[in-house]
Amino acid sequence: MRSLQAADLMDSPWYLALCRPNQGHIAFRQLEQRGFDVFMPRHKATRHWRGRVIEEMRPVFGGYLFLGTDPAHPR
């Protein structure tokens, strides 16, 4: 995933996009390949699975991602 700088966040208007359940990473990758600025904040979370503790990066806003685009220049 590409890291966005503060200047990138101010260049264009941002929209909130709703994703299918547990498919945010796929939407992120496909939108990024099409040239959109995509932002999906994540945090480190721990969960228990089959008797083990697993640390993983989870989306802060599950099922949503932020999409930056310029309406004057559609992609």
Buried (B, 14 or more C-beta within 10 A) or exposed (E): EEEBEEEEEEEBEBEEBEBEEEEBEEBBEEBBEEEBBBBBEEEEEEEEEEEEEEEEEEBEEEBBBBBBBEEEEEE
